[in-house]
Amino acid sequence: MIAGDLSPAPAGYLRLVLVRQGIVRFAAGGAERTLLPRSVVVISADAQARLAPAAGASCRQVAFCRTIVEPTLLGSELDAVLAVMRGAREAPLYLRLAPDTFRELEALCAQIQAEGSGPRPGSRALQRLYVLEALVRLSRCRQPEGPSPGAGTVEGAVDFVRQHSSEDLSLATVAARFRLNPSYLSRAFHRSTGVHFVEFLNRIRVEQSCLLLKGSRMSILEIALWVGYNNVSYFNRCFRRVTGMSPREFRKHSRR
C-alpha cells in the first residue's frame, strides 16, 4: 500500500485520489475533465490516465492492491465494495462529495498514510480496514439517496440549499429530494426567503466567495469553481449583481 502524493503506482494497483484544494486536470480514455475541490477519482494504475494539478493544488492519494480486500471477510456485504473496484478497473470512477463526506474520507486517507509511516504492530491490518471503510463510503455515495430529513417541508429545502450550495443544484432536483412539487416549492421559497430559488442560491454562493476573496489566495476561477459555478463569466455577472462590483474589485477594496 502506498499513501502520499500523485506518484505512479505499481501495475495491478488501484489509485484513490482526493482533490483537497485547487483544480486538477484529469485525462483518461481520450476524454478530459476538470477535477474540482472535494473531487474523488478511483482509477486503475494500469489505465492510461494523466493527473495534472494546477499551481497551488493539493491532493492526497492512496494506492492499494486489489487483493487488499478479502471476499471471504464480509460475504454478500462486500458486493457494493467490489463493484467500486471492478468499475475502477474498467473506467475511472469520478465523484464530487459533500463537504462532510469528503472530510471523513480525507481523514481515513490520513490515517492510512500515518499507519504506513513506520513499522508498528498491526499497521497493515489497520490500513486494510481503513481502505475497506473508504470503499464502503464511496459505494454509498454511488447509490441513489433516499428522501432527506425534513422531506415535505420548505424549511428543510431552504436549509439544504444553504448547506449544499456548492453542489449542482436546481429547483427540480431539490423539489424531488424533498418530495415537493417544483411550482409549489418555487412559490414557497419566495415567501420564505423573499427571493426566488436561483437568486437565493446565487446570494449564498456570492457570500461564500466574498469570504474566499478576503481570506485566501485562490484565483477568481478557483473560487468560482469552489462555490459552485462552472462558468467564470456567469459567476462574475452574479457577483456584480449582488455586490455591485466585480470579484477583482471586491478583493482589491477588501485588502485596503
C-alpha positions as CSV (number, residue, x, y, z in Angstrom):
1,M,0.0,0.0,0.0
2,I,1.3,3.5,-0.9
3,A,0.0,6.7,0.5
4,G,1.1,10.3,-0.3
5,D,1.4,12.3,-3.4
6,L,0.4,11.6,-7.0
7,S,3.4,9.4,-7.8
8,P,2.6,6.4,-10.2
9,A,1.5,3.2,-8.6
10,P,2.7,-0.4,-9.4
11,A,0.8,-2.4,-12.0
12,G,-2.3,-4.1,-10.6
13,Y,-2.9,-1.4,-8.1
14,L,-5.9,1.0,-7.8
15,R,-5.4,4.7,-7.1
16,L,-7.8,6.6,-4.8
17,V,-7.1,10.4,-5.4
18,L,-8.7,13.2,-3.4
19,V,-8.5,16.8,-4.6
20,R,-8.3,18.9,-1.4
21,Q,-7.6,22.3,-2.9
22,G,-7.3,24.0,-6.3
23,I,-8.1,22.2,-9.6
24,V,-6.6,19.2,-11.3
25,R,-6.8,18.3,-15.0
26,F,-7.7,14.7,-15.5
27,A,-7.3,12.9,-18.8
28,A,-8.3,9.3,-19.4
29,G,-9.6,7.3,-22.4
30,G,-9.4,10.3,-24.7
31,A,-11.6,12.5,-22.5
32,E,-10.6,15.3,-20.2
33,R,-12.2,16.5,-17.0
34,T,-11.5,19.3,-14.5
35,L,-11.4,17.9,-11.0
36,L,-12.7,20.5,-8.5
37,P,-12.0,20.6,-4.8
38,R,-13.8,17.7,-2.9
39,S,-13.5,15.6,-6.0
40,V,-12.6,11.9,-5.7
41,V,-11.4,9.7,-8.5
42,V,-10.6,5.9,-8.4
43,I,-8.5,4.7,-11.3
44,S,-6.5,1.6,-12.2
45,A,-2.8,2.1,-12.2
46,D,-2.8,0.2,-15.5
47,A,-5.0,2.8,-17.2
48,Q,-3.5,5.4,-19.4
49,A,-4.6,8.3,-17.2
50,R,-2.9,11.6,-16.5
51,L,-3.4,13.9,-13.5
52,A,-2.0,17.4,-13.8
53,P,-2.5,19.6,-10.7
54,A,-2.7,23.3,-11.3
55,A,-0.4,25.7,-9.3
56,G,-1.4,25.6,-5.7
57,A,-3.5,22.4,-6.0
58,S,-3.3,20.0,-3.1
59,C,-4.1,16.3,-3.5
60,R,-3.9,13.1,-1.4
61,Q,-3.5,9.7,-2.9
62,V,-3.8,6.1,-1.6
63,A,-2.7,3.3,-3.9
64,F,-3.6,-0.2,-2.9
65,C,-3.5,-3.7,-4.4
66,R,-6.9,-5.2,-5.4
67,T,-6.2,-8.1,-3.1
68,I,-6.3,-5.8,0.0
69,V,-10.0,-6.8,0.3
70,E,-10.7,-10.5,1.0
71,P,-14.1,-11.5,-0.4
72,T,-14.4,-14.1,2.4
73,L,-14.4,-11.4,5.1
74,L,-17.9,-10.0,4.5
75,G,-19.6,-12.3,2.0
76,S,-22.5,-10.6,0.3
77,E,-22.0,-7.5,2.3
78,L,-18.9,-6.8,0.1
79,D,-20.8,-6.7,-3.2
80,A,-21.0,-2.9,-3.3
81,V,-17.3,-2.5,-2.4
82,L,-16.3,-5.0,-5.1
83,A,-18.5,-3.1,-7.6
84,V,-16.5,0.0,-6.9
85,M,-13.2,-1.8,-7.5
86,R,-14.4,-3.6,-10.7
87,G,-15.8,-0.3,-12.1
88,A,-12.5,1.5,-11.5
89,R,-10.6,-1.2,-13.4
90,E,-12.9,-0.7,-16.4
91,A,-13.2,3.1,-16.4
92,P,-12.3,5.8,-13.9
93,L,-14.8,6.4,-11.1
94,Y,-15.4,10.1,-10.5
95,L,-17.4,11.6,-7.7
96,R,-17.7,15.1,-6.1
97,L,-18.6,14.7,-2.5
98,A,-20.5,16.8,0.0
99,P,-18.1,18.7,2.4
100,D,-18.8,16.4,5.4
101,T,-18.4,13.2,3.4
102,F,-15.1,14.5,1.8
103,R,-13.7,15.4,5.2
104,E,-14.5,11.9,6.5
105,L,-12.8,10.3,3.5
106,E,-9.8,12.6,3.8
107,A,-9.4,11.6,7.5
108,L,-9.4,8.0,6.5
109,C,-6.7,8.6,3.9
110,A,-4.6,10.5,6.5
111,Q,-4.9,7.5,8.9
112,I,-3.8,5.1,6.1
113,Q,-0.8,7.3,5.5
114,A,0.0,7.6,9.2
115,E,-0.1,3.8,9.7
116,G,2.3,3.4,6.8
117,S,4.9,6.0,8.1
118,G,6.7,3.4,10.3
119,P,6.6,-0.2,11.2
120,R,4.2,-0.7,14.1
121,P,2.3,-3.8,15.3
122,G,-1.0,-4.2,13.3
123,S,-0.3,-1.3,10.9
124,R,-1.1,-3.3,7.8
125,A,-4.3,-4.7,9.3
126,L,-5.4,-1.1,10.2
127,Q,-4.6,0.1,6.7
128,R,-6.7,-2.7,5.3
129,L,-9.6,-1.7,7.5
130,Y,-9.3,2.0,6.6
131,V,-9.2,1.2,2.9
132,L,-12.3,-1.0,3.3
133,E,-14.1,1.7,5.1
134,A,-13.2,4.3,2.4
135,L,-14.5,2.0,-0.3
136,V,-17.7,1.4,1.7
137,R,-18.3,5.1,1.9
138,L,-17.7,5.6,-1.8
139,S,-20.1,2.8,-2.6
140,R,-22.7,4.5,-0.6
141,C,-22.2,7.8,-2.4
142,R,-22.8,5.9,-5.7
143,Q,-26.2,4.7,-4.5
144,P,-29.4,6.8,-5.1
145,E,-30.2,8.8,-1.9
146,G,-33.4,8.4,-0.1
147,P,-35.6,11.3,1.0
148,S,-33.8,13.8,3.1
149,P,-34.7,14.6,6.7
150,G,-37.3,17.3,6.6
151,A,-38.8,15.9,3.4
152,G,-42.0,17.6,2.5
153,T,-41.1,20.9,4.3
154,V,-39.9,24.1,2.6
155,E,-37.7,24.9,5.7
156,G,-35.8,21.6,5.1
157,A,-35.3,22.6,1.5
158,V,-34.0,26.0,2.4
159,D,-31.6,24.6,4.9
160,F,-30.4,22.0,2.4
161,V,-29.6,24.7,-0.2
162,R,-27.6,26.6,2.4
163,Q,-25.5,23.6,3.3
164,H,-25.1,22.2,-0.2
165,S,-24.9,25.4,-2.3
166,S,-21.6,24.5,-3.9
167,E,-23.1,21.4,-5.4
168,D,-25.0,21.1,-8.7
169,L,-28.5,22.2,-7.5
170,S,-31.6,23.1,-9.4
171,L,-35.2,23.8,-8.3
172,A,-36.3,20.4,-9.9
173,T,-33.6,18.3,-8.1
174,V,-34.3,19.9,-4.7
175,A,-38.0,19.6,-5.1
176,A,-37.6,15.9,-6.0
177,R,-35.3,15.3,-3.0
178,F,-37.9,16.8,-0.6
179,R,-40.9,15.3,-2.4
180,L,-42.4,18.7,-3.2
181,N,-43.9,20.0,-6.4
182,P,-41.4,22.3,-8.2
183,S,-44.0,25.0,-8.8
184,Y,-45.1,24.9,-5.1
185,L,-41.5,24.9,-3.9
186,S,-40.8,28.0,-6.1
187,R,-43.7,30.0,-4.6
188,A,-43.0,28.8,-1.1
189,F,-39.3,29.5,-1.4
190,H,-40.1,33.1,-2.4
191,R,-42.4,33.5,0.5
192,S,-39.8,32.1,2.9
193,T,-36.7,33.9,1.7
194,G,-38.1,36.9,-0.1
195,V,-36.3,35.9,-3.4
196,H,-36.7,33.2,-6.0
197,F,-34.7,29.9,-5.8
198,V,-32.0,30.9,-8.3
199,E,-31.4,34.3,-6.7
200,F,-31.2,32.7,-3.2
201,L,-28.7,30.1,-4.4
202,N,-26.6,32.9,-6.1
203,R,-26.6,35.0,-3.0
204,I,-25.4,32.1,-0.8
205,R,-22.6,31.4,-3.3
206,V,-21.6,35.0,-3.6
207,E,-21.4,35.3,0.2
208,Q,-19.1,32.3,0.3
209,S,-17.0,33.7,-2.5
210,C,-16.6,37.0,-0.6
211,L,-15.0,35.2,2.3
212,L,-12.6,33.4,0.0
213,L,-11.7,36.6,-1.8
214,K,-10.9,38.2,1.5
215,G,-9.1,35.4,3.2
216,S,-7.4,33.2,0.6
217,R,-5.0,33.5,-2.3
218,M,-7.2,31.4,-4.6
219,S,-7.7,32.7,-8.1
220,I,-11.1,34.0,-9.3
221,L,-11.5,30.9,-11.4
222,E,-10.8,28.6,-8.4
223,I,-13.2,30.5,-6.2
224,A,-15.9,30.3,-8.8
225,L,-15.5,26.5,-9.1
226,W,-15.2,26.1,-5.3
227,V,-18.6,27.8,-4.6
228,G,-20.4,26.0,-7.4
229,Y,-20.1,27.9,-10.7
230,N,-18.7,26.1,-13.7
231,N,-18.6,29.3,-15.8
232,V,-16.5,32.2,-14.5
233,S,-18.3,34.7,-16.7
234,Y,-21.6,33.8,-15.1
235,F,-20.0,34.0,-11.7
236,N,-18.8,37.5,-12.5
237,R,-22.3,38.6,-13.5
238,C,-23.9,37.1,-10.4
239,F,-21.3,38.6,-8.2
240,R,-21.7,42.1,-9.7
241,R,-25.5,41.9,-9.4
242,V,-25.3,41.0,-5.7
243,T,-22.4,43.2,-4.6
244,G,-22.3,46.0,-7.2
245,M,-18.7,45.3,-8.2
246,S,-16.6,42.6,-9.8
247,P,-14.8,39.9,-7.8
248,R,-11.5,41.5,-8.6
249,E,-12.7,44.9,-7.5
250,F,-14.1,43.4,-4.3
251,R,-10.8,41.7,-3.5
252,K,-8.9,45.0,-4.1
253,H,-11.2,47.0,-1.8
254,S,-11.3,44.4,1.0
255,R,-7.5,44.4,1.3
256,R,-7.0,48.1,1.7
